[in-house]
Amino acid sequence: MPRPIEALIHTDALAHNILRARAAAPDAKVWAIVKADAYGHGIERAYAGLQAADGFALLDLAEAERIRALGWRGPVLLLEGCFDARDLELCSRLDLWHTVHREAQIDWLAAHKTQRPHHVFLKMNSGMNRLGFAPAAYRSAWLRLSGLTQVESIVLSTHFSDADAARGIAEQWACFEAVARDLPGERSVCNSAATLRFAPAEATVRGDWIRPGIMVYGSAPDYPAHDIAAWDLQATMTLRTELIATQELQRGDSVGYGSTFTAEGAMRIGVAACGYADGYPRLAPTGTPVLVDGVRARLVGRVSMDMVTIDLTPVPQAAIGSEVTLWGRGPNGSVLAIDEPAHAAGTVGYELMCGLAPRVPTRALG
Ligand SMILES: *Cc1c(COP(=O)(O)O)cnc(C)c1O
């Protein structure tokens, strides 16, 4: 029998979350962001749940080919654009939209021979200082692009650094608007956090295209200020396993590497077949929540490569074979949002879902 661990991808939840993004910005089109292999879900597995999107955005050219191989004929956007002049051949062949964030990408386009003019996302650096033209250089980049026969349309875009937090989007939005206001074309600025927090109230911020990623995958971008229930999002990935052993501890007994947890009295612990080699965060401390038979319990001791240890006090009936949910959907309608173990481990849902290990058998559920 294989090790009892598995991951499930819930395509019904993906579909719900896409509709949730649409509801937040009803007049905008939706790019489902599927970079990093659909945030670890697997593009092919997630695809059925993402059919209500208007386009797919990613940054790896091989992933763009996979989306086309699935039969998607609608828009596909490269979020970092071309890395090399030769990438434009693939853009022409697969009809990809692509980001232009630096001058050389315009040079390549100007020299590119194509029958079919391209849709281009022109990115402004409005303060995040990763990709994009400085506000002062943006207009001339737009003028250059709009003079090229290789270009059919130019979408004005930028990306927010603090849409999920106290600083918000006001400064970057003002910076973007000051330049974009006088330029024609569609606009796209909202990631998940901006879609949930700012798009419902501000039509100009919604723009023509939103770019939700993490919310589609059932993680609240501003956790713990809000959780997925508060945003009406559903968990899309379950990581589950079983108890493969139990131990009776007496006062003073310790558990696992480094003996970091010591029992204060008699207690029962369960050993579950999941560890950091499966993508569970090694830094998850004693107290990190898990579900055992759908009941909330806590990790005790260190996460090891292949196992975690769990305080079974809240689930006295638990035994070898009991279902353990590390995140996602448990039995009897129980849910443990991925944000909870992520937060306990000092990281974010994004990292856990993207870090699901290849050794975990994964399948989609309709
Ligand atoms: C990843 C990405 C997004 C999605 O961000 P989330 O926080 O996951 O919603 C949107 N836009 C760009 C340019 C991105 O790279």
The ligand as an SDF file (V2000), in Angstrom:
LIG
                    3D

 15 15  0  0  0  0  0  0  0  0999 V2000
    1.1960   37.0920   -9.2080 C   0  0  0  0  0  0  0  0  0  0  0  0
    0.6340   38.3310   -9.7980 C   0  0  0  0  0  0  0  0  0  0  0  0
   -0.6970   38.6810   -9.5450 C   0  0  0  0  0  0  0  0  0  0  0  0
   -1.5840   37.9130   -8.5890 C   0  0  0  0  0  0  0  0  0  0  0  0
   -1.2760   38.2800   -7.2730 O   0  0  0  0  0  0  0  0  0  0  0  0
   -2.1210   37.6670   -6.0470 P   0  0  0  0  0  0  0  0  0  0  0  0
   -1.5840   38.3810   -4.8640 O   0  0  0  0  0  0  0  0  0  0  0  0
   -1.8080   36.2170   -6.0150 O   0  0  0  0  0  0  0  0  0  0  0  0
   -3.5260   37.9470   -6.3510 O   0  0  0  0  0  0  0  0  0  0  0  0
   -1.2050   39.7920  -10.1840 C   0  0  0  0  0  0  0  0  0  0  0  0
   -0.4370   40.5320  -11.0210 N   0  0  0  0  0  0  0  0  0  0  0  0
    0.8500   40.2380  -11.2670 C   0  0  0  0  0  0  0  0  0  0  0  0
    1.6410   41.1120  -12.1850 C   0  0  0  0  0  0  0  0  0  0  0  0
    1.4310   39.1330  -10.6630 C   0  0  0  0  0  0  0  0  0  0  0  0
    2.7120   38.8440  -10.9190 O   0  0  0  0  0  0  0  0  0  0  0  0
  1  2  1  0
  2  3  1  0
  2 14  2  0
  3  4  1  0
  3 10  2  0
  4  5  1  0
  5  6  1  0
  6  7  2  0
  6  8  1  0
  6  9  1  0
 10 11  1  0
 11 12  2  0
 12 13  1  0
 12 14  1  0
 14 15  1  0
M  END
$$$$
